[in-house]
Amino acid sequence: MSSFFITCAQGLAPYVIDELAALGIESTSDATGVRFEGGLKEAYQALLWTRCGSRVLLQLKAGSMKDLDDLHRQLSGFPWSTHMSDQSTFVIQVTTKRAQHIHTQYAAQRVKDAIVDYFDMTTGGRPSVEKTDPDLRFYVHIQDTAYTLYLDLSGEPLHKRGFRTEQGVAPIKENLAAALLYRSKWPEKAKEHQDFIDPLCGAGTILIEAALMARDIAPGLFRRSFGFENWRGHNEHTWGECIKIAKHRAEVGANTYQGKLYGVERNARMIGITKANADRAGVLKNMSFAHQMFEHFKKPADMSEKGLIVTNPPYGERLGEKEELKPTYIALGDWLRAYEGYEAGIITSDVELGKQMGLRARKVNKFYNGALECVYLQFAIEPQYFVDRKAAEERQEKRDHDEIMSEGGIDFFNRLTKNRKKWEKWAKQNHVMCYRTYDSDLPEFNVAIDRYDQSLVIYEYKAPKSIDPEKAAKRLEKIKAIVPIVFSDLKPENIHFKLRERKKGTEQYEKENAQGDFFAVEENGSKFWVNLVNYLDTGLFLDHRNVRKMIQEKAKNTNFLNLFAYTGSASIFAAAGGAKAVTTVDMSKTYLKWAENNFALNGFNGKAYQFIQKDVLEWLTQTAAHIEALPLMKKRDARYDLIFMDPPSFSNSKRMSDVLDIQRDHIRLINDAMTLLTKEGLLIFSTNLRNFKMEPTLFEVYDIQDVSRETLPMDFARDPKIRQCYLIRHKNA
């Protein structure tokens, strides 16, 4: 007697146990698969007949180890020649549980070394590793300090039946299709010669699995090869007997099932693939195909009174967005009503899509299509399960509305509605296109909402650890539902949600997934490109609106320098204010190009406008040293009359020679910037570090004026700590 283990996808173990029981094999299951004891005959039967299993593994050895060197020592003494020769090719795969200290690839290397060392000592030969198509596959599972060595008797995964050469765009695996059919008790229905329909059959996976079950055909009968064929323990006679029995059952089954199987598919190519696959599986008999949309397929007059409909319609994660798919599910539900007396099974990843069908499911089961969690909705197509869809939608809308407005939702709705009226009126009076319309007014709804013309950006601040994550997620869902209601005149696709953490240490904001478009907005007569999707920040810091206006007012005839320039908005206002020269410095090539595009948008071009891509700290040091080395008469022309510096609170960019910490480094930055400033010039220094403290000794060296309050826009007044701003001049200027 040997020990065997059948691996299977999550949730399929109970069906594998039933399959083995039908073969007279007792088994038990755990979280990863099914175990049974038996001989080669039982193993061969499992390989031929399990529809839901993935691999059949033979346990070769189990033991405990101190470390990987100890595992190598033990396996070097294992009798590998019982299972393979020194000319065999093989591959090793290692899995672990509660053994995080073990690197699986290194562990596989040590097992490989043990096999090679064994043959080097016994035969002098050397088997080789072949990852693509090896003679034998070995698995080692390590849990804590215990290990188990397995031989894979399957070869390729068992869901690869051997008759399918092509598949559709969004296929379902055969083992999952079989589980759905088991769940709907199709084998029992097939014995009653009930008919079967797949109205969205694609490449026919579910349809063919149903035919194999109905005809009692072993799913492994068509495979070209198994992993055991190059194994020295393989018994050709026992295998031949198992094949003989399977073929006999298939012959009997072909004449037993008298029902019909219908495949409906609008894609002619998919029907061709299904027919070819079914023909290779020997189940084309009893099948009928309709090249049309399922809505147009009429129930044949000779169809059985009872039957089963199982299908795998598209769902949002694969072939389209949920809203686009709702009509398909509505049509599918309407179509099913013509099949009273039948049962149906629909697998989908979204219960809400299933609700569009207008049928009340009798059972709902969880399955996994790959890594995607799905639900299998089982229906009895009878009038008592039909739902008045319109009434149900109205009831659901009311429930959704009540849920949204509960637990503070109505307070958020009222505050946001009030804010919208207030700030829209203010923005119109002050000719402001971009502004903040909500700023964590209600602490439990901790978001900031910025308006950019006909678009919104909602920043959700990550909840502190003291807040229950589920409660925080629930509030976010309320916000996502209420904002489009309050701003119902805006297109839903123009409302963008972003998670914004309050950064610590050396963290900084990173670019998000690249998608979306740029569009132009206007501020005080100047135009800017903004992007609400590609980046966490949009390209225009709204809290700097008054600072930019101040720069414009002070820029006339100045030599202006913008450090840590981002997208160059301050540079635009300096140019608009009549600066004779504008220098824009930033380390990011992306942002500097963005700044150049902003200049082009406003019609500013020429040699007076320079763009420098460089680490600002390094550039400041080099430029300060360069100016100091100039003759006295040239120093004045090389310096700047007006400098704006808005450094990040922290930056650890790989392109920087050092980590920037503005609290630590602001002394150096200000001193270097003041070296570049003319005697009568002005440095505007800004920072968003909330707990920033200006170094007291700097007040002794320079004339420093805190203008944080005066420059804070009215729409940001709720949070005065959002940034600090200082005007810095030379003493006795």
C-alpha positions, -999 to 999 in steps of 0.1 A, spaced: 0 0 0 12 35 -9 1 70 0 -12 93 -26 -22 129 -27 -44 147 -52 -40 184 -55 -70 204 -64 -82 240 -67 -97 257 -36 -132 243 -29 -130 213 -52 -118 186 -27 -153 174 -18 -160 165 -54 -127 147 -57 -136 126 -26 -169 117 -42 -152 107 -74 -128 84 -55 -157 70 -35 -174 61 -68 -142 41 -76 -143 23 -42 -115 44 -28 -117 59 6 -101 93 11 -97 123 33 -92 160 25 -73 190 39 -70 226 28 -47 217 -2 -61 184 -15 -72 148 -10 -52 118 4 -58 81 -1 -41 48 4 -39 21 -23 -19 4 -49 -11 13 -85 -45 3 -97 -61 29 -74 -37 55 -86 -43 48 -122 -80 49 -117 -77 83 -100 -56 96 -129 -82 84 -154 -114 94 -136 -109 124 -115 -126 154 -132 -119 179 -105 -84 170 -94 -52 187 -107 -24 162 -100 -20 128 -85 12 126 -64 28 94 -50 44 99 -16 80 86 -18 94 97 16 85 117 47 108 128 75 121 157 95 151 179 90 173 203 109 181 225 79 185 222 41 220 206 45 203 179 66 176 175 39 204 171 13 222 145 34 190 124 39 179 126 2 214 117 -10 208 83 6 173 79 -9 172 50 -35 165 72 -65 174 44 -89 142 27 -79 123 54 -97 147 68 -124 179 62 -142 210 83 -145 199 92 -180 165 106 -169 156 142 -170 137 157 -140 125 189 -123 121 197 -86 95 220 -71 95 230 -35 66 244 -15 66 255 21 43 262 50 53 279 82 89 279 70 95 315 59 132 312 64 135 287 36 140 300 0 122 275 -22 145 279 -52 175 272 -31 158 243 -15 150 228 -49 187 233 -58 197 212 -27 173 184 -36 186 184 -72 222 182 -58 211 152 -36 198 133 -67 229 141 -87 252 131 -58 233 98 -54 239 87 -90 275 100 -89 281 77 -60 262 47 -73 265 47 -111 288 75 -120 261 89 -143 244 122 -140 207 128 -146 199 164 -158 173 190 -150 147 198 -177 122 224 -168 100 223 -199 93 187 -206 110 165 -180 107 127 -178 98 130 -141 85 157 -118 93 156 -80 77 178 -54 89 185 -19 67 201 7 83 215 38 61 223 68 80 236 99 108 210 101 89 182 84 92 174 47 74 151 23 88 139 -11 64 132 -39 65 119 -74 40 135 -98 22 107 -117 2 132 -138 27 151 -159 7 180 -172 -22 191 -149 -52 168 -152 -76 196 -164 -58 193 -197 -79 165 -210 -60 160 -243 -88 168 -268 -88 206 -266 -64 223 -290 -79 258 -289 -99 278 -263 -119 311 -261 -109 345 -248 -120 339 -213 -119 302 -207 -131 282 -177 -109 253 -167 -124 218 -171 -120 209 -134 -141 239 -124 -167 232 -152 -170 196 -138 -175 209 -102 -203 232 -114 -220 202 -131 -216 181 -100 -231 209 -79 -261 210 -102 -264 171 -100 -259 167 -138 -248 131 -136 -282 122 -120 -301 143 -145 -282 127 -174 -293 92 -162 -329 105 -167 -319 115 -202 -325 152 -195 -313 177 -221 -285 202 -215 -279 237 -228 -250 262 -227 -264 294 -242 -229 311 -242 -208 280 -249 -177 297 -262 -151 269 -270 -174 243 -254 -157 235 -221 -188 231 -200 -207 215 -229 -181 188 -235 -177 181 -198 -214 176 -195 -212 152 -225 -183 132 -209 -203 129 -177 -235 119 -195 -217 91 -214 -196 79 -185 -163 87 -204 -132 90 -183 -117 125 -187 -81 111 -188 -89 86 -216 -77 111 -243 -45 123 -228 -14 115 -249 9 111 -219 11 109 -181 40 115 -158 43 79 -147 52 66 -182 89 73 -176 88 60 -140 105 27 -132 76 17 -109 51 19 -137 31 -13 -144 20 -15 -180 -3 -45 -174 -22 -28 -146 -25 4 -166 -37 -15 -196 -65 -31 -175 -76 3 -162 -77 16 -198 -97 -14 -210 -123 -9 -183 -126 28 -191 -130 22 -228 -157 -4 -221 -176 20 -199 -173 47 -227 -188 23 -253 -217 14 -230 -223 51 -221 -223 62 -257 -255 41 -263 -270 48 -229 -275 85 -228 -304 95 -251 -307 132 -242 -294 161 -263 -268 187 -256 -272 222 -272 -244 247 -276 -254 283 -285 -227 307 -296 -227 339 -317 -191 334 -328 -188 309 -357 -152 303 -350 -159 292 -314 -185 268 -327 -159 253 -350 -135 249 -321 -162 233 -300 -172 208 -327 -135 198 -333 -129 194 -296 -161 174 -291 -152 152 -321 -118 144 -306 -135 135 -273 -159 113 -291 -190 131 -279 -202 150 -310 -232 126 -312 -262 140 -294 -249 175 -298 -266 203 -316 -252 238 -323 -269 272 -330 -248 300 -345 -268 329 -330 -271 351 -300 -288 332 -271 -317 357 -271 -327 344 -305 -324 307 -296 -359 292 -293 -367 262 -273 -369 232 -296 -403 215 -297 -388 181 -289 -368 192 -260 -372 173 -227 -396 186 -201 -367 188 -175 -332 197 -181 -302 217 -171 -287 250 -183 -252 259 -172 -231 288 -186 -202 310 -179 -212 345 -191 -187 373 -192 -181 392 -160 -165 426 -154 -130 415 -144 -125 398 -178 -145 412 -207 -160 445 -197 -172 468 -171 -202 459 -149 -225 486 -163 -218 474 -198 -227 438 -189 -259 445 -171 -280 442 -204 -265 408 -210 -276 395 -176 -310 411 -180 -314 394 -214 -302 361 -200 -327 362 -172 -355 370 -196 -344 342 -219 -344 316 -191 -380 322 -182 -390 302 -213 -375 270 -198 -400 263 -170 -392 230 -154 -355 233 -161 -327 242 -136 -299 266 -144 -265 274 -130 -247 307 -137 -211 314 -125 -202 351 -121 -177 371 -101 -203 397 -92 -235 390 -73 -249 423 -84 -248 412 -120 -266 381 -111 -294 402 -95 -300 418 -129 -315 385 -141 -348 388 -124 -346 353 -109 -342 344 -73 -314 319 -68 -322 288 -47 -286 283 -38 -254 303 -40 -220 286 -38 -185 301 -38 -159 289 -64 -126 301 -77 -120 306 -114 -82 308 -111 -75 334 -84 -108 351 -90 -135 345 -64 -168 337 -80 -203 327 -71 -223 299 -87 -260 309 -88 -284 279 -90 -320 286 -102 -351 266 -104 -369 281 -134 -404 282 -119 -428 312 -117 -425 314 -79 -388 323 -84 -395 350 -110 -388 386 -98 -406 418 -108 -373 434 -118 -386 470 -117 -401 466 -83 -370 448 -71 -348 476 -84 -369 502 -67 -367 483 -34 -330 479 -38 -325 515 -46 -344 525 -15 -323 500 6 -291 514 -10 -302 550 -3 -311 542 33 -278 524 38 -258 553 22 -275 579 44 -273 560 76 -245 563 102 -236 599 93 -242 597 56 -270 622 57 -247 646 76 -220 643 49 -246 648 22 -260 679 38 -225 694 45 -213 687 9 -244 702 -6 -240 733 16 -203 736 7 -210 732 -30 -234 762 -30 -210 783 -9 -178 776 -29 -194 777 -63 -207 812 -55 -174 823 -42 -155 809 -71 -178 826 -96 -173 860 -78 -135 856 -77 -131 840 -112 -116 808 -97 -118 776 -117 -100 752 -94 -106 752 -56 -112 730 -26 -149 724 -19 -146 700 12 -117 696 36 -125 670 62 -153 692 75 -167 661 93 -138 642 110 -154 608 104 -155 616 66 -118 623 63 -114 634 27 -105 664 8 -124 673 -24 -109 695 -50 -128 708 -80 -110 713 -114 -136 729 -137 -160 700 -145 -140 674 -126 -134 664 -90 -105 648 -72 -114 631 -38 -84 625 -16 -91 599 11 -66 602 39 -56 568 52 -73 561 85 -51 558 116 -46 523 131 -70 531 159 -99 532 134 -116 499 125 -106 491 89 -140 478 81 -156 510 94 -132 531 74 -139 511 42 -177 515 48 -174 553 51 -154 554 19 -181 536 1 -206 561 15 -184 589 2 -181 573 -32 -219 570 -34 -228 604 -21 -204 626 -40 -219 617 -74 -254 624 -60 -244 659 -48 -225 666 -81 -250 649 -103 -243 673 -132 -207 660 -135 -199 630 -155 -191 599 -133 -158 593 -152 -147 628 -142 -148 620 -105 -115 605 -93 -108 589 -59 -73 587 -45 -58 574 -13 -34 597 3 -13 587 32 4 612 55 40 603 47 67 597 73 104 593 73 119 590 38 87 582 21 74 603 -8 45 603 -32 49 579 -61 35 579 -96 3 560 -100 -7 538 -129 -3 557 -162 -37 564 -178 -60 593 -185 -56 626 -202 -45 661 -196 -68 691 -198 -63 728 -194 -76 750 -165 -72 787 -158 -61 807 -128 -58 845 -126 -54 847 -164 -28 820 -168 -35 785 -181 -22 751 -169 -23 715 -179 -36 693 -152 -39 655 -150 -63 640 -124 -54 603 -131 -17 597 -138 -3 612 -106 -13 615 -70 -9 653 -74 -26 669 -103 0 694 -116 -14 724 -98 -11 729 -60 -43 748 -52 -32 759 -17 -4 780 -35 -29 801 -54 -23 833 -34 15 827 -34 15 825 -72 -5 857 -73 21 874 -51 49 861 -73 31 877 -104 28 910 -86 65 911 -76 80 896 -107 82 927 -130 117 932 -145 131 905 -122 155 876 -128 132 848 -113 144 814 -101 119 786 -93 135 757 -73 118 723 -69 96 737 -96 73 707 -101 52 716 -132 64 752 -133 31 770 -122 51 797 -102 73 802 -133 43 809 -154 30 836 -130 65 852 -129 66 853 -167 30 867 -168 41 893 -143 68 906 -166 100 888 -153 128 895 -177 142 860 -172 128 828 -157 148 798 -146 130 766 -137 148 738 -119 135 703 -110 150 669 -109 121 652 -127 123 650 -165 85 644 -166 76 674 -145 101 697 -164 85 686 -197 51 694 -181 64 729 -172 76 735 -208 41 725 -220 26 749 -196 48 777 -210 38 768 -246 1 768 -235 5 804 -224 25 815 -254 58 820 -235 89 810 -255 124 822 -261 159 822 -245 146 841 -215 130 809 -202 154 782 -191 146 747 -179 172 728 -159 168 691 -150 190 685 -120 191 676 -83 183 710 -67 206 706 -37 235 698 -60 226 726 -85 224 751 -56 258 742 -43 274 743 -77 258 775 -88 266 792 -55 303 782 -59 302 795 -95 288 829 -85 313 833 -57 341 826 -82 329 854 -105 345 889 -106 326 914 -84 311 933 -114 295 901 -128 281 887 -95 251 911 -96 240 899 -131 244 862 -122 222 865 -91 184 864 -89 160 891 -78 132 868 -69 134 831 -58 106 807 -50 115 775 -33 89 749 -24 109 717 -16 92 684 -7 91 675 29 111 643 22 127 629 -9 147 597 -13 148 597 -51 175 575 -66 186 604 -87 196 624 -56 230 621 -40 214 623 -5 181 620 12 163 653 16 147 660 50 134 696 49 134 700 87 170 690 88 181 705 55 162 738 53 191 758 68 215 746 41 188 752 14 180 787 25 216 797 30 225 784 -5 195 802 -20 203 834 -3 238 832 -18 221 834 -52 198 863 -42 207 899 -50 211 923 -20 176 937 -25 161 904 -36 133 883 -21 133 845 -13 98 830 -9 102 798 10 72 774 14 68 739 30 40 715 35 56 699 65 30 703 92 53 704 122 80 725 105 100 748 127 122 775 112 157 774 127 159 804 152 194 813 142 182 821 107 162 850 121 195 865 133 211 863 99 181 872 76 150 894 77 122 867 78 85 873 77 59 846 83 31 851 57 15 817 61 -19 831 72 -19 860 47 -12 837 17 -36 809 26 -66 808 3 -100 811 18 -110 776 6 -81 761 27 -88 781 58 -101 751 77 -66 736 78 -41 765 84 -13 740 90 -15 727 55 16 747 46 39 775 59 53 803 39 80 829 46 94 860 29 132 860 34 155 890 27 190 900 35 194 921 66 195 959 59 184 953 23 
